């Protein structure tokens, strides 16, 4: 059970989110307002592709920093800024910009077991007022960042991975991505939220897959789930529906338990299953929406980003199903000790072995989901 609990830690309520940066350059002054997990940055955790600090090699350093009061975190922030200025973060018309630390707000009173988002303002003055463009670099290992240009028409908004550099950004504006560019850019964002980051969503999809070897029941369930989470993904990301993660996350875990337990007792699609899956899909859509809303996209880019993100999620889900089907097929053929005579006998053996794998796999999924319900409700 101990290994099960360690594994489950990776699904804590989207513990790590992208850094969000608002950049304003006007009248020789640059201001960069960051919303970030500063403890993770100070601990030098490699955030590229990471979803939970518990899985980091230096997780103990992060936990120690996370337990410090706000004033001690603020005292250590200049060390981080010195590293960033060596990069540097901003290059203006080919000239590196040295940023100085301004206000740093580190929220207090948050459960030490949870990540907290601090707001840090960095500034640079005396810049060339005739400068035309800049590039923004983000350190390798710092995780993804959403960069949003402020104070201009048609502002640049971009999603950068750690270790990457933006294209040239015109200070006067006009670099807003086209709808097509935004659509394409957010497909991998949605995919990443399933593989590798969305363990809770992966287990739910596996729960749908384990019900039956037949394509019909699977399509009914996946269609209901897709339709439902598409609706709440849009409503939640637009801010029209807003339910606390403290409510949504335990219910998502409960949905995993439900489908897994039903798989153990039923081997075929029940009349109520598509409706129940639709209801759970509404919950999962709110979980996706919390990620997309965090990016704060301009209205003109929102719909293409929403569609691209949703397609990425769907591709991720189909990939999970395809991988599960291949693994099941390999397991069934590896377990076969003698050749079978006739297609009917082969189909019957396949169904028996799949049922055994389905029950054992669903039992494991139910145990993980039950632990998450407890963890997200009580711990």
N, C-alpha and C positions, 0 to 999 in steps of 0.2 A: 504493500500500500504506500510505503514511503516514496517509491519512485513515481507512483501515480500522482501523488500530491505535488512533487517537484515539477512534473510535466504540466500539471494544471495551472501552475503559476504563470505560464506564458499567456494565459487568456484573460488576465485581469483587465476588465473594462477599459481597453484601449489605453493602457498606462502611458505609453509614449506617443505624443502627437508631433507633427511637424512644427518647427519653429516658424513663426509668422513675423515678417519684417515689413514695416511701413517706412518708405524712403521718400524724403522731401529734400530737394535741392533748389534753393532760390536765393538770389542776392548775395552770393558768395558764402552761403551757409548750407551745410548738409546736416540733416537730422535723420537718424535711423532709430526707430522704435521697435524693439524686439520683444515678442512674447515667447518665452522659451523655458525649458527645464534647465535652469542654470546649474543645479547640482550635478546633473548628468554630464554637462559640459566641463565643469571643474574637475570631476572625477576622471576625465579623459576616457570615458567609456566610448567604444566604437559603436556609434548609433546607426551606422549605415546598415539597413536591413534588420535592425533590432526592434523588437516590439515590447520587451519588458526588461527592466534593469536587473531582475533576478537572474536572467540568463547571461549576464555579462561576466567576463573573466574577473573584473575588479568591482563586482557588485558590493563588496563590503565597504569599499571606499565611498561609493555612492550612498549607501545606507548611513554611514557616519556623517557625511555632509548633510544628508536629508534631515538628520536629527538636530542639526545646529540651529540656533535662533537666527532671525533675519539679519541682525547687525553683523554677525560673524560671516555670513554668506556675502554680504555687501563688502566686507573688508577684504575678501579674497577675490572679488570680481576683477580688480585691476590686473591681476596676473593673467587672467584669461584674455583680457583686452590687449595686453602686450603681445600675446601670441597672434591674435587676429591682425594687429597692426603690422606684424612682420610679413603677413601674407601678401598684400593687405586685402581688406574686405572690399574697399572701393578704390577704383582707379579712374581719375578724372582727366579726360583727354590725354591719357598715357602717363599721368603723374599720380603716384600713390598718395592717398589721403590718409592722414593720421587722425584717428578718432579719439576723443576724450570722453570719459564717463560722466554722464549726467545722473538724473534721478534713477534709482533702482528700487522698485517696489517688490518685496518678497512677502507674499501673504502668510499670515500666521493663523494658527488654530485649525490647520488641516491635518487629518490623520497622517502620522508619519509613514504609514504603510502605503500611502497613495502619493503619486507624483503631484507636484504643484507647479503652476505656471507663473513665473515672475515677469515683470515688465521692466525693461532696461532701455533707457534713452542714451544714445551715443551721439556726439556732435563734433563737427569740425567747422571752424570759421576762417575767414580770410582767404577763401578759395577764389580762383580766377572767375570773375563774374561773366567773362566772355566765353567760358567753357561751353562746349556743344553737347558732349556725350560722356557717358561713364560705362564702366563694366563693374559687375559685382561678382566677387568670388566667395565661395563658402568652403570652409576647411574640410578635408577628407576626414571621415569619422564623425563629423558633426551631425549626421542624419539629414533628412530632407528639410528644405526651407521654402516657404511661400513668400516671394518678394513682390510687394505691391507699391508701385509708384504713386505718389500723392501730389495733389495741387496742380495738375495739368489736365488738358483735354486728351482723351484717348490714352489713358495711362498704361504703362507696361505692367502686366501681372504674369509672373512666371513661377514654375515649380522646379526647383533645382535640387539635385541629389548632392550629398556630401562629396567634396572634391571637384566640383564642376564650376564653370565660369559662365556667366550670362553673355548673351550677344551684346553688342553696343546698344545702349539705351539713350535715346535722345532726351536731353533735359527739358526740351520744350514740349514733349509729349508726342503722340502720334504712333507709338510703338505697341498699341494694343493688339493682341493676337486676333487673327481672324477666327470666325466660328469654326472653320475646318481645322485650323491649327490647335485650337483649344480642345476640340473633339478628339483629335488624335492623341494629344498629350495626356488626356485623362483616362484613356483606355488602360494603359499600364498601371495607373494609380489604383483603379478599381480592381484590376487583376491582383496587384500586390496585397490588397486588403483581404483577399481570399488566400492566395498562395504567395508568401508563406505566413502572412500575418494573422489571418482570421481563423484560429484554431476552433473557436466556438462555432463559427459558420461552417467550417469543414465538417465538424462532427454532426451538425444538423443535416447537412447534405448526405453524409454517409448513412445517417439514420433513414433518410428517404430511400436510398439505394438498397439497403439491407431488407426492405420489405419483401421484395419479390425479384425473381430472375426475369420476369416478363416486362417488355418494354412499355405496355399500356399503363400499368399502375405507376411506373416511374414517371412517365410523361404527365399523367394527371397531377401528381404531387408537385413536380418541378414547375409545371405551368401555374398552379395555384400559388406556389411560393414566389415565383417570379413576378406575377401580376401584383401580389400584395406588397412585396417590398419595393416595387417600383413606385407604387402610390405613396407610401409613407416616406420613401427616400425623397421624392419631390416635395411633399408637404413639409417634411421636417427641415430639409435644407433651405426652403424658402422662408422658414420661420413661422409658418402657419400652424404647425403642430409642434409643441415643445413639451416633452415629458422628461422628467429628471432621469439621469442615468442610474440613479439609485433604485429606480423602479424598473426601468427597461432591462438593465443587465441581469438582475436575478430572474426576470421572466424569460429572457432568452435562454438562460441556463435551464429553467424549468421546461422549456419547449424541447430541449435536447433530451431531457429525461423522459418526457412523454412519448416522443416518437420511438425512442429506444425500448421502453417498456412495452409499448404496443407491438413492436416487432417480435418481442419474445412470446407474446400470447396469441398473436395473429400472424398467419403466413400469407394472407391475401388482403387486398385493399378493402377496408370497411367502408360502408356508405358515408360515414361521417368524416373519414380521414382527410379528403381534400378540403373540406370546410375548416377543419382544425388546423391543417397546414397553412391555409390562407390566413387564418388569424395569427398564427405564429410568424408568418411572413411579414405581417404589419409591424410586429415588434422588431424583427431583424432589419427592416427598412429604416426604422428610427436609429438603430445602431449605425448603419451606413451613413445616414444623414448627418450624424454628429461629426463624422470625419469630413465630409464635403463642406459642411457649413463652416468648419474651422478655417477653410481657405479664404473665406470672405471675398468671393469672386465678384467683379463688377457685373451689373445686371446684364449687360450685352453679352457676356461670356458664360452666363450661368447655365442656360439651356444646353448649349453644346457640351459644356463640362459635365452636366448631369447625365446626358445621353451617353457620352463616352465612358464616364465612370460606371454607369449601369451595365454597359456592354462588357466592360472589363470584368465586372463582378460575375456576369453570366458566363463568360469564357472561363473564368476561374472555377466556377461551379462545375461546368461541363468537364473541365480538366480533372477535377477531383473524381467525378463519376467514371471517366475513362480510365484513370489510373487504378481505381478500385476494381473495375471490371477486369482489367488485365491481370491484376494481382490475384483475384479470385480464380480466374481461368488457369493461371500458372499453379496455384495451390491445388486445384482439383486434379489437374493432370499429374502433378508431382505425387499426389497421394494414391493414384491409381496403381495397383500392384499387378494387374493382369489385363490383357486386352478384352474388350467387350464385344459381344456378338449382337449386332443389330443396333439401329438408331434408337429404337424405343428404350432399350436397356440403358444405352448411354445417356439419354435425356433423363431417365428416372434416377440414375446414380448422380448425375450432375445436380438435380434438384435436392436430393437427400444431403449431399455434401454442402451445397450452398446453404441449406437450412441450418446445418450444424454451425457453419461459419457465421451465418447471420445471427443466430442466438448468442454465440460467444462474443461476437463483435458488439452486438447491441448491449449485452450485459456490461462490457467494459465502458462503452459510451455512457450508459446510464449511471455507472459509478462516478465517472468523471463529472457528468452534469450535476449529479446530486451534491458532490463536493463543492462545485461552483455555486450552487444555490446557497449552501451554508456560508461559503466564503464571502459572497457578495451581499449577503443579508446580515450576517452576524459578526464577521471578522473585520 
